[in-house]
Amino acid sequence: MQKLSTNEITQALKTISGWNLEPDEAFMHKQWQFDSFKTAMEFITEVADIAENQNHHPEFLSVYRKMRVRLSTHDASGLTQKDFDLATAIDSLIASQFSHRI
């Protein structure tokens, strides 16, 4: 998978909501605060299943009820379409299963 250009990243970010590009443009992230620690852990499990199916694995940072997901394609040393596909899937998961628990 090929690393996206700055212009391609800018355009792709317009297709997803709330994901933030990090200054080096190699990562993007999004954060949520769930209603409980248990819900945050359920979210990790669900994202892990999606990521495994996509063969693309995010970084997680969990602090009690807060959850931050950080995406990058390490093999490409930056963002690729895989990151945006996974971000879209995570957003769909939030909308369908977790929106009432944030």
Biopython code that builds the backbone (N, CA, C, O; Angstrom):
import numpy as np
from Bio.PDB.StructureBuilder import StructureBuilder

atoms = [
    (1, "MET", "N", (0.851, -1.176, 0.000)),
    (1, "MET", "CA", (0.000, 0.000, 0.000)),
    (1, "MET", "C", (0.895, 1.237, 0.000)),
    (1, "MET", "O", (1.867, 1.310, 0.752)),
    (2, "GLN", "N", (0.562, 2.196, -0.841)),
    (2, "GLN", "CA", (1.382, 3.390, -1.010)),
    (2, "GLN", "C", (0.944, 4.516, -0.079)),
    (2, "GLN", "O", (-0.247, 4.751, 0.120)),
    (3, "LYS", "N", (1.922, 5.199, 0.480)),
    (3, "LYS", "CA", (1.682, 6.351, 1.354)),
    (3, "LYS", "C", (0.982, 7.455, 0.560)),
    (3, "LYS", "O", (1.336, 7.728, -0.587)),
    (4, "LEU", "N", (-0.015, 8.083, 1.185)),
    (4, "LEU", "CA", (-0.751, 9.165, 0.528)),
    (4, "LEU", "C", (0.038, 10.472, 0.581)),
    (4, "LEU", "O", (0.805, 10.710, 1.514)),
    (5, "SER", "N", (-0.159, 11.302, -0.417)),
    (5, "SER", "CA", (0.453, 12.627, -0.451)),
    (5, "SER", "C", (-0.306, 13.558, 0.495)),
    (5, "SER", "O", (-1.403, 13.230, 0.947)),
    (6, "THR", "N", (0.272, 14.703, 0.787)),
    (6, "THR", "CA", (-0.386, 15.688, 1.642)),
    (6, "THR", "C", (-1.744, 16.075, 1.071)),
    (6, "THR", "O", (-2.718, 16.177, 1.817)),
    (7, "ASN", "N", (-1.826, 16.289, -0.224)),
    (7, "ASN", "CA", (-3.091, 16.648, -0.863)),
    (7, "ASN", "C", (-4.111, 15.514, -0.739)),
    (7, "ASN", "O", (-5.281, 15.763, -0.448)),
    (8, "GLU", "N", (-3.674, 14.279, -0.957)),
    (8, "GLU", "CA", (-4.577, 13.134, -0.840)),
    (8, "GLU", "C", (-5.086, 12.980, 0.600)),
    (8, "GLU", "O", (-6.251, 12.649, 0.819)),
    (9, "ILE", "N", (-4.208, 13.223, 1.573)),
    (9, "ILE", "CA", (-4.605, 13.150, 2.981)),
    (9, "ILE", "C", (-5.639, 14.229, 3.286)),
    (9, "ILE", "O", (-6.646, 13.957, 3.939)),
    (10, "THR", "N", (-5.395, 15.440, 2.820)),
    (10, "THR", "CA", (-6.322, 16.551, 3.047)),
    (10, "THR", "C", (-7.694, 16.226, 2.476)),
    (10, "THR", "O", (-8.710, 16.482, 3.122)),
    (11, "GLN", "N", (-7.732, 15.673, 1.289)),
    (11, "GLN", "CA", (-9.012, 15.319, 0.660)),
    (11, "GLN", "C", (-9.688, 14.171, 1.409)),
    (11, "GLN", "O", (-10.901, 14.199, 1.620)),
    (12, "ALA", "N", (-8.921, 13.174, 1.809)),
    (12, "ALA", "CA", (-9.491, 12.019, 2.511)),
    (12, "ALA", "C", (-10.039, 12.413, 3.877)),
    (12, "ALA", "O", (-11.054, 11.868, 4.313)),
    (13, "LEU", "N", (-9.389, 13.349, 4.559)),
    (13, "LEU", "CA", (-9.873, 13.803, 5.866)),
    (13, "LEU", "C", (-11.246, 14.455, 5.768)),
    (13, "LEU", "O", (-11.996, 14.473, 6.743)),
    (14, "LYS", "N", (-11.577, 14.988, 4.605)),
    (14, "LYS", "CA", (-12.883, 15.613, 4.399)),
    (14, "LYS", "C", (-14.001, 14.574, 4.365)),
    (14, "LYS", "O", (-15.174, 14.925, 4.494)),
    (15, "THR", "N", (-13.652, 13.301, 4.195)),
    (15, "THR", "CA", (-14.659, 12.244, 4.089)),
    (15, "THR", "C", (-14.970, 11.598, 5.437)),
    (15, "THR", "O", (-15.880, 10.776, 5.536)),
    (16, "ILE", "N", (-14.219, 11.965, 6.468)),
    (16, "ILE", "CA", (-14.444, 11.416, 7.811)),
    (16, "ILE", "C", (-14.541, 12.579, 8.796)),
    (16, "ILE", "O", (-14.040, 13.673, 8.534)),
    (17, "SER", "N", (-15.185, 12.332, 9.917)),
    (17, "SER", "CA", (-15.436, 13.410, 10.866)),
    (17, "SER", "C", (-14.674, 13.187, 12.176)),
    (17, "SER", "O", (-14.705, 12.098, 12.749)),
    (18, "GLY", "N", (-13.989, 14.239, 12.636)),
    (18, "GLY", "CA", (-13.389, 14.212, 13.959)),
    (18, "GLY", "C", (-12.023, 13.582, 14.055)),
    (18, "GLY", "O", (-11.450, 13.532, 15.143)),
    (19, "TRP", "N", (-11.483, 13.104, 12.963)),
    (19, "TRP", "CA", (-10.133, 12.536, 12.974)),
    (19, "TRP", "C", (-9.145, 13.676, 12.782)),
    (19, "TRP", "O", (-9.337, 14.538, 11.924)),
    (20, "ASN", "N", (-8.096, 13.676, 13.578)),
    (20, "ASN", "CA", (-7.105, 14.753, 13.563)),
    (20, "ASN", "C", (-5.781, 14.264, 13.011)),
    (20, "ASN", "O", (-5.260, 13.224, 13.414)),
    (21, "LEU", "N", (-5.259, 15.027, 12.094)),
    (21, "LEU", "CA", (-3.953, 14.727, 11.510)),
    (21, "LEU", "C", (-2.870, 15.217, 12.455)),
    (21, "LEU", "O", (-2.928, 16.350, 12.933)),
    (22, "GLU", "N", (-1.897, 14.385, 12.726)),
    (22, "GLU", "CA", (-0.788, 14.795, 13.577)),
    (22, "GLU", "C", (0.214, 15.592, 12.748)),
    (22, "GLU", "O", (0.274, 15.425, 11.530)),
    (23, "PRO", "N", (1.005, 16.459, 13.393)),
    (23, "PRO", "CA", (1.883, 17.385, 12.660)),
    (23, "PRO", "C", (2.814, 16.728, 11.641)),
    (23, "PRO", "O", (3.110, 17.328, 10.608)),
    (24, "ASP", "N", (3.272, 15.532, 11.906)),
    (24, "ASP", "CA", (4.190, 14.877, 10.964)),
    (24, "ASP", "C", (3.466, 14.250, 9.774)),
    (24, "ASP", "O", (4.111, 13.737, 8.860)),
    (25, "GLU", "N", (2.123, 14.286, 9.778)),
    (25, "GLU", "CA", (1.274, 13.708, 8.738)),
    (25, "GLU", "C", (1.438, 12.207, 8.584)),
    (25, "GLU", "O", (0.979, 11.638, 7.593)),
    (26, "ALA", "N", (2.084, 11.553, 9.543)),
    (26, "ALA", "CA", (2.265, 10.109, 9.488)),
    (26, "ALA", "C", (1.181, 9.371, 10.261)),
    (26, "ALA", "O", (1.011, 8.162, 10.098)),
    (27, "PHE", "N", (0.447, 10.097, 11.104)),
    (27, "PHE", "CA", (-0.589, 9.503, 11.943)),
    (27, "PHE", "C", (-1.822, 10.390, 11.947)),
    (27, "PHE", "O", (-1.748, 11.594, 11.702)),
    (28, "MET", "N", (-2.962, 9.761, 12.233)),
    (28, "MET", "CA", (-4.171, 10.497, 12.556)),
    (28, "MET", "C", (-4.784, 9.812, 13.768)),
    (28, "MET", "O", (-4.535, 8.633, 14.022)),
    (29, "HIS", "N", (-5.586, 10.561, 14.510)),
    (29, "HIS", "CA", (-6.178, 9.994, 15.718)),
    (29, "HIS", "C", (-7.559, 10.576, 15.981)),
    (29, "HIS", "O", (-7.944, 11.617, 15.447)),
    (30, "LYS", "N", (-8.276, 9.863, 16.820)),
    (30, "LYS", "CA", (-9.595, 10.313, 17.278)),
    (30, "LYS", "C", (-9.784, 9.804, 18.700)),
    (30, "LYS", "O", (-9.257, 8.758, 19.076)),
    (31, "GLN", "N", (-10.540, 10.555, 19.478)),
    (31, "GLN", "CA", (-10.734, 10.214, 20.881)),
    (31, "GLN", "C", (-12.218, 10.253, 21.243)),
    (31, "GLN", "O", (-12.978, 11.076, 20.734)),
    (32, "TRP", "N", (-12.608, 9.348, 22.131)),
    (32, "TRP", "CA", (-13.966, 9.293, 22.653)),
    (32, "TRP", "C", (-13.901, 9.149, 24.163)),
    (32, "TRP", "O", (-12.893, 8.704, 24.713)),
    (33, "GLN", "N", (-14.977, 9.527, 24.823)),
    (33, "GLN", "CA", (-15.113, 9.240, 26.241)),
    (33, "GLN", "C", (-16.422, 8.480, 26.419)),
    (33, "GLN", "O", (-17.501, 9.002, 26.141)),
    (34, "PHE", "N", (-16.310, 7.251, 26.882)),
    (34, "PHE", "CA", (-17.463, 6.375, 27.026)),
    (34, "PHE", "C", (-18.091, 6.520, 28.408)),
    (34, "PHE", "O", (-17.534, 7.160, 29.300)),
    (35, "ASP", "N", (-19.250, 5.917, 28.559)),
    (35, "ASP", "CA", (-19.982, 6.028, 29.824)),
    (35, "ASP", "C", (-19.370, 5.199, 30.952)),
    (35, "ASP", "O", (-19.683, 5.421, 32.121)),
    (36, "SER", "N", (-18.504, 4.250, 30.614)),
    (36, "SER", "CA", (-17.875, 3.419, 31.642)),
    (36, "SER", "C", (-16.592, 2.799, 31.099)),
    (36, "SER", "O", (-16.359, 2.775, 29.891)),
    (37, "PHE", "N", (-15.785, 2.311, 31.994)),
    (37, "PHE", "CA", (-14.562, 1.590, 31.622)),
    (37, "PHE", "C", (-14.925, 0.340, 30.826)),
    (37, "PHE", "O", (-14.267, 0.021, 29.836)),
    (38, "LYS", "N", (-15.954, -0.356, 31.249)),
    (38, "LYS", "CA", (-16.377, -1.577, 30.565)),
    (38, "LYS", "C", (-16.767, -1.299, 29.116)),
    (38, "LYS", "O", (-16.418, -2.064, 28.217)),
    (39, "THR", "N", (-17.486, -0.208, 28.892)),
    (39, "THR", "CA", (-17.852, 0.152, 27.518)),
    (39, "THR", "C", (-16.610, 0.434, 26.682)),
    (39, "THR", "O", (-16.525, 0.014, 25.528)),
    (40, "ALA", "N", (-15.651, 1.141, 27.260)),
    (40, "ALA", "CA", (-14.404, 1.421, 26.537)),
    (40, "ALA", "C", (-13.693, 0.123, 26.144)),
    (40, "ALA", "O", (-13.146, 0.025, 25.045)),
    (41, "MET", "N", (-13.699, -0.858, 27.024)),
    (41, "MET", "CA", (-13.067, -2.143, 26.722)),
    (41, "MET", "C", (-13.859, -2.912, 25.664)),
    (41, "MET", "O", (-13.270, -3.589, 24.820)),
    (42, "GLU", "N", (-15.170, -2.814, 25.702)),
    (42, "GLU", "CA", (-15.995, -3.434, 24.659)),
    (42, "GLU", "C", (-15.675, -2.813, 23.300)),
    (42, "GLU", "O", (-15.601, -3.511, 22.290)),
    (43, "PHE", "N", (-15.487, -1.495, 23.289)),
    (43, "PHE", "CA", (-15.124, -0.789, 22.061)),
    (43, "PHE", "C", (-13.796, -1.323, 21.518)),
    (43, "PHE", "O", (-13.684, -1.594, 20.323)),
    (44, "ILE", "N", (-12.801, -1.476, 22.378)),
    (44, "ILE", "CA", (-11.503, -2.009, 21.934)),
    (44, "ILE", "C", (-11.690, -3.383, 21.293)),
    (44, "ILE", "O", (-11.130, -3.657, 20.231)),
    (45, "THR", "N", (-12.461, -4.226, 21.926)),
    (45, "THR", "CA", (-12.675, -5.578, 21.404)),
    (45, "THR", "C", (-13.320, -5.543, 20.027)),
    (45, "THR", "O", (-12.914, -6.275, 19.124)),
    (46, "GLU", "N", (-14.322, -4.694, 19.871)),
    (46, "GLU", "CA", (-15.006, -4.585, 18.575)),
    (46, "GLU", "C", (-14.064, -4.032, 17.498)),
    (46, "GLU", "O", (-14.046, -4.530, 16.373)),
    (47, "VAL", "N", (-13.296, -3.020, 17.841)),
    (47, "VAL", "CA", (-12.341, -2.461, 16.874)),
    (47, "VAL", "C", (-11.272, -3.496, 16.531)),
    (47, "VAL", "O", (-10.845, -3.588, 15.380)),
    (48, "ALA", "N", (-10.842, -4.267, 17.512)),
    (48, "ALA", "CA", (-9.841, -5.308, 17.256)),
    (48, "ALA", "C", (-10.351, -6.310, 16.224)),
    (48, "ALA", "O", (-9.599, -6.736, 15.348)),
    (49, "ASP", "N", (-11.623, -6.686, 16.324)),
    (49, "ASP", "CA", (-12.198, -7.612, 15.340)),
    (49, "ASP", "C", (-12.203, -7.002, 13.937)),
    (49, "ASP", "O", (-11.837, -7.658, 12.962)),
    (50, "ILE", "N", (-12.618, -5.753, 13.852)),
    (50, "ILE", "CA", (-12.619, -5.061, 12.554)),
    (50, "ILE", "C", (-11.199, -4.974, 11.999)),
    (50, "ILE", "O", (-10.955, -5.276, 10.831)),
    (51, "ALA", "N", (-10.280, -4.561, 12.846)),
    (51, "ALA", "CA", (-8.883, -4.400, 12.413)),
    (51, "ALA", "C", (-8.289, -5.726, 11.942)),
    (51, "ALA", "O", (-7.579, -5.776, 10.937)),
    (52, "GLU", "N", (-8.582, -6.785, 12.665)),
    (52, "GLU", "CA", (-8.069, -8.103, 12.266)),
    (52, "GLU", "C", (-8.617, -8.503, 10.902)),
    (52, "GLU", "O", (-7.885, -9.033, 10.066)),
    (53, "ASN", "N", (-9.906, -8.248, 10.677)),
    (53, "ASN", "CA", (-10.504, -8.559, 9.375)),
    (53, "ASN", "C", (-9.895, -7.740, 8.249)),
    (53, "ASN", "O", (-9.797, -8.212, 7.116)),
    (54, "GLN", "N", (-9.484, -6.509, 8.558)),
    (54, "GLN", "CA", (-8.864, -5.641, 7.551)),
    (54, "GLN", "C", (-7.347, -5.820, 7.486)),
    (54, "GLN", "O", (-6.682, -5.226, 6.637)),
    (55, "ASN", "N", (-6.812, -6.635, 8.378)),
    (55, "ASN", "CA", (-5.360, -6.831, 8.482)),
    (55, "ASN", "C", (-4.639, -5.490, 8.619)),
    (55, "ASN", "O", (-3.642, -5.215, 7.951)),
    (56, "HIS", "N", (-5.184, -4.675, 9.508)),
    (56, "HIS", "CA", (-4.620, -3.351, 9.758)),
    (56, "HIS", "C", (-4.861, -3.012, 11.221)),
    (56, "HIS", "O", (-6.009, -2.981, 11.666)),
    (57, "HIS", "N", (-3.818, -2.762, 11.959)),
    (57, "HIS", "CA", (-3.919, -2.739, 13.412)),
    (57, "HIS", "C", (-3.574, -1.370, 13.988)),
    (57, "HIS", "O", (-2.457, -0.881, 13.823)),
    (58, "PRO", "N", (-4.550, -0.752, 14.670)),
    (58, "PRO", "CA", (-4.347, 0.592, 15.228)),
    (58, "PRO", "C", (-3.609, 0.550, 16.562)),
    (58, "PRO", "O", (-3.406, -0.509, 17.157)),
    (59, "GLU", "N", (-3.222, 1.728, 17.003)),
    (59, "GLU", "CA", (-2.704, 1.904, 18.352)),
    (59, "GLU", "C", (-3.867, 2.368, 19.220)),
    (59, "GLU", "O", (-4.679, 3.192, 18.798)),
    (60, "PHE", "N", (-3.940, 1.839, 20.422)),
    (60, "PHE", "CA", (-4.978, 2.224, 21.380)),
    (60, "PHE", "C", (-4.330, 2.860, 22.604)),
    (60, "PHE", "O", (-3.285, 2.409, 23.072)),
    (61, "LEU", "N", (-4.955, 3.898, 23.108)),
    (61, "LEU", "CA", (-4.584, 4.456, 24.399)),
    (61, "LEU", "C", (-5.864, 4.544, 25.210)),
    (61, "LEU", "O", (-6.795, 5.262, 24.848)),
    (62, "SER", "N", (-5.900, 3.806, 26.311)),
    (62, "SER", "CA", (-7.079, 3.769, 27.159)),
    (62, "SER", "C", (-6.733, 4.329, 28.528)),
    (62, "SER", "O", (-5.807, 3.862, 29.191)),
    (63, "VAL", "N", (-7.486, 5.333, 28.938)),
    (63, "VAL", "CA", (-7.352, 5.898, 30.269)),
    (63, "VAL", "C", (-8.752, 5.935, 30.862)),
    (63, "VAL", "O", (-9.533, 6.853, 30.611)),
    (64, "TYR", "N", (-9.044, 4.919, 31.651)),
    (64, "TYR", "CA", (-10.346, 4.739, 32.279)),
    (64, "TYR", "C", (-11.453, 4.739, 31.220)),
    (64, "TYR", "O", (-11.603, 3.749, 30.504)),
    (65, "ARG", "N", (-12.223, 5.807, 31.100)),
    (65, "ARG", "CA", (-13.334, 5.844, 30.139)),
    (65, "ARG", "C", (-12.922, 6.465, 28.808)),
    (65, "ARG", "O", (-13.665, 6.376, 27.830)),
    (66, "LYS", "N", (-11.758, 7.088, 28.758)),
    (66, "LYS", "CA", (-11.297, 7.731, 27.524)),
    (66, "LYS", "C", (-10.570, 6.716, 26.651)),
    (66, "LYS", "O", (-9.799, 5.885, 27.131)),
    (67, "MET", "N", (-10.840, 6.813, 25.372)),
    (67, "MET", "CA", (-10.206, 5.929, 24.418)),
    (67, "MET", "C", (-9.705, 6.750, 23.241)),
    (67, "MET", "O", (-10.448, 7.535, 22.652)),
    (68, "ARG", "N", (-8.454, 6.559, 22.913)),
    (68, "ARG", "CA", (-7.864, 7.231, 21.750)),
    (68, "ARG", "C", (-7.355, 6.161, 20.804)),
    (68, "ARG", "O", (-6.659, 5.231, 21.212)),
    (69, "VAL", "N", (-7.713, 6.303, 19.536)),
    (69, "VAL", "CA", (-7.249, 5.392, 18.498)),
    (69, "VAL", "C", (-6.359, 6.191, 17.562)),
    (69, "VAL", "O", (-6.717, 7.277, 17.106)),
    (70, "ARG", "N", (-5.210, 5.636, 17.292)),
    (70, "ARG", "CA", (-4.208, 6.291, 16.437)),
    (70, "ARG", "C", (-3.930, 5.366, 15.259)),
    (70, "ARG", "O", (-3.671, 4.176, 15.438)),
    (71, "LEU", "N", (-3.988, 5.925, 14.056)),
    (71, "LEU", "CA", (-3.827, 5.129, 12.840)),
    (71, "LEU", "C", (-2.631, 5.585, 12.022)),
    (71, "LEU", "O", (-2.349, 6.778, 11.908)),
    (72, "SER", "N", (-1.941, 4.616, 11.461)),
    (72, "SER", "CA", (-0.864, 4.828, 10.504)),
    (72, "SER", "C", (-0.565, 3.477, 9.872)),
    (72, "SER", "O", (-0.838, 2.432, 10.464)),
    (73, "THR", "N", (-0.013, 3.502, 8.690)),
    (73, "THR", "CA", (0.420, 2.260, 8.049)),
    (73, "THR", "C", (1.934, 2.194, 8.197)),
    (73, "THR", "O", (2.679, 2.856, 7.473)),
    (74, "HIS", "N", (2.364, 1.388, 9.142)),
    (74, "HIS", "CA", (3.789, 1.350, 9.478)),
    (74, "HIS", "C", (4.649, 0.905, 8.304)),
    (74, "HIS", "O", (5.757, 1.410, 8.125)),
    (75, "ASP", "N", (4.153, -0.037, 7.498)),
    (75, "ASP", "CA", (4.922, -0.500, 6.335)),
    (75, "ASP", "C", (5.163, 0.611, 5.321)),
    (75, "ASP", "O", (6.152, 0.584, 4.588)),
    (76, "ALA", "N", (4.254, 1.597, 5.277)),
    (76, "ALA", "CA", (4.380, 2.714, 4.329)),
    (76, "ALA", "C", (4.979, 3.952, 4.990)),
    (76, "ALA", "O", (5.228, 4.953, 4.318)),
    (77, "SER", "N", (5.209, 3.891, 6.295)),
    (77, "SER", "CA", (5.734, 5.027, 7.062)),
    (77, "SER", "C", (4.841, 6.259, 6.942)),
    (77, "SER", "O", (5.321, 7.385, 6.817)),
    (78, "GLY", "N", (3.540, 6.020, 6.984)),
    (78, "GLY", "CA", (2.606, 7.133, 6.905)),
    (78, "GLY", "C", (1.193, 6.651, 6.673)),
    (78, "GLY", "O", (0.889, 5.469, 6.833)),
    (79, "LEU", "N", (0.341, 7.571, 6.298)),
    (79, "LEU", "CA", (-1.066, 7.264, 6.090)),
    (79, "LEU", "C", (-1.312, 6.713, 4.686)),
    (79, "LEU", "O", (-0.755, 7.191, 3.698)),
    (80, "THR", "N", (-2.156, 5.703, 4.637)),
    (80, "THR", "CA", (-2.565, 5.095, 3.370)),
    (80, "THR", "C", (-4.087, 4.981, 3.362)),
    (80, "THR", "O", (-4.755, 5.337, 4.333)),
    (81, "GLN", "N", (-4.613, 4.488, 2.272)),
    (81, "GLN", "CA", (-6.057, 4.280, 2.181)),
    (81, "GLN", "C", (-6.543, 3.315, 3.258)),
    (81, "GLN", "O", (-7.685, 3.415, 3.706)),
    (82, "LYS", "N", (-5.690, 2.381, 3.679)),
    (82, "LYS", "CA", (-6.072, 1.443, 4.743)),
    (82, "LYS", "C", (-6.469, 2.186, 6.023)),
    (82, "LYS", "O", (-7.399, 1.774, 6.716)),
    (83, "ASP", "N", (-5.774, 3.268, 6.331)),
    (83, "ASP", "CA", (-6.083, 4.033, 7.539)),
    (83, "ASP", "C", (-7.456, 4.689, 7.429)),
    (83, "ASP", "O", (-8.218, 4.708, 8.396)),
    (84, "PHE", "N", (-7.765, 5.213, 6.280)),
    (84, "PHE", "CA", (-9.060, 5.873, 6.093)),
    (84, "PHE", "C", (-10.199, 4.849, 6.041)),
    (84, "PHE", "O", (-11.309, 5.129, 6.494)),
    (85, "ASP", "N", (-9.924, 3.674, 5.491)),
    (85, "ASP", "CA", (-10.931, 2.611, 5.499)),
    (85, "ASP", "C", (-11.228, 2.166, 6.929)),
    (85, "ASP", "O", (-12.387, 1.963, 7.292)),
    (86, "LEU", "N", (-10.181, 2.016, 7.739)),
    (86, "LEU", "CA", (-10.385, 1.608, 9.125)),
    (86, "LEU", "C", (-11.070, 2.716, 9.926)),
    (86, "LEU", "O", (-11.937, 2.429, 10.751)),
    (87, "ALA", "N", (-10.697, 3.965, 9.698)),
    (87, "ALA", "CA", (-11.357, 5.085, 10.382)),
    (87, "ALA", "C", (-12.848, 5.101, 10.062)),
    (87, "ALA", "O", (-13.670, 5.316, 10.953)),
    (88, "THR", "N", (-13.199, 4.879, 8.816)),
    (88, "THR", "CA", (-14.600, 4.842, 8.410)),
    (88, "THR", "C", (-15.334, 3.696, 9.101)),
    (88, "THR", "O", (-16.468, 3.861, 9.551)),
    (89, "ALA", "N", (-14.694, 2.551, 9.183)),
    (89, "ALA", "CA", (-15.311, 1.400, 9.855)),
    (89, "ALA", "C", (-15.491, 1.662, 11.345)),
    (89, "ALA", "O", (-16.510, 1.280, 11.919)),
    (90, "ILE", "N", (-14.517, 2.307, 11.976)),
    (90, "ILE", "CA", (-14.627, 2.645, 13.397)),
    (90, "ILE", "C", (-15.765, 3.634, 13.612)),
    (90, "ILE", "O", (-16.548, 3.481, 14.549)),
    (91, "ASP", "N", (-15.863, 4.639, 12.763)),
    (91, "ASP", "CA", (-16.954, 5.606, 12.875)),
    (91, "ASP", "C", (-18.319, 4.927, 12.712)),
    (91, "ASP", "O", (-19.271, 5.273, 13.413)),
    (92, "SER", "N", (-18.415, 3.974, 11.800)),
    (92, "SER", "CA", (-19.658, 3.225, 11.617)),
    (92, "SER", "C", (-19.989, 2.402, 12.853)),
    (92, "SER", "O", (-21.151, 2.303, 13.249)),
    (93, "LEU", "N", (-18.974, 1.816, 13.456)),
    (93, "LEU", "CA", (-19.155, 1.062, 14.693)),
    (93, "LEU", "C", (-19.685, 1.966, 15.803)),
    (93, "LEU", "O", (-20.625, 1.600, 16.509)),
    (94, "ILE", "N", (-19.093, 3.127, 15.954)),
    (94, "ILE", "CA", (-19.556, 4.086, 16.968)),
    (94, "ILE", "C", (-21.026, 4.426, 16.719)),
    (94, "ILE", "O", (-21.839, 4.397, 17.644)),
    (95, "ALA", "N", (-21.362, 4.745, 15.480)),
    (95, "ALA", "CA", (-22.733, 5.151, 15.148)),
    (95, "ALA", "C", (-23.737, 4.030, 15.404)),
    (95, "ALA", "O", (-24.850, 4.287, 15.865)),
    (96, "SER", "N", (-23.354, 2.802, 15.111)),
    (96, "SER", "CA", (-24.312, 1.700, 15.210)),
    (96, "SER", "C", (-24.400, 1.067, 16.596)),
    (96, "SER", "O", (-25.447, 0.534, 16.963)),
    (97, "GLN", "N", (-23.307, 1.117, 17.376)),
    (97, "GLN", "CA", (-23.315, 0.369, 18.634)),
    (97, "GLN", "C", (-22.951, 1.168, 19.881)),
    (97, "GLN", "O", (-23.254, 0.742, 20.996)),
    (98, "PHE", "N", (-22.313, 2.308, 19.711)),
    (98, "PHE", "CA", (-21.787, 2.991, 20.896)),
    (98, "PHE", "C", (-22.226, 4.449, 21.062)),
    (98, "PHE", "O", (-21.912, 5.064, 22.082)),
    (99, "SER", "N", (-22.928, 5.006, 20.109)),
    (99, "SER", "CA", (-23.248, 6.437, 20.172)),
    (99, "SER", "C", (-24.042, 6.802, 21.423)),
    (99, "SER", "O", (-23.883, 7.901, 21.953)),
    (100, "HIS", "N", (-24.874, 5.919, 21.891)),
    (100, "HIS", "CA", (-25.675, 6.178, 23.098)),
    (100, "HIS", "C", (-24.886, 5.938, 24.392)),
    (100, "HIS", "O", (-25.398, 6.152, 25.492)),
    (101, "ARG", "N", (-23.634, 5.491, 24.243)),
    (101, "ARG", "CA", (-22.810, 5.167, 25.415)),
    (101, "ARG", "C", (-21.593, 6.089, 25.521)),
    (101, "ARG", "O", (-20.629, 5.785, 26.224)),
    (102, "ILE", "N", (-21.653, 7.198, 24.824)),
    (102, "ILE", "CA", (-20.564, 8.182, 24.868)),
    (102, "ILE", "C", (-21.030, 9.361, 25.691)),
    (102, "ILE", "O", (-20.283, 10.322, 25.872)),
]
sb = StructureBuilder()
sb.init_structure("model")
sb.init_model(0)
sb.init_chain("A")
sb.init_seg("    ")
for serial, (resi, resn, name, xyz) in enumerate(atoms, 1):
    if name == "N":
        sb.init_residue(resn, " ", resi, " ")
    sb.init_atom(name, np.array(xyz, "f"), 0.0, 1.0, " ", f" {name:<3s}", serial, name[0])
structure = sb.get_structure()
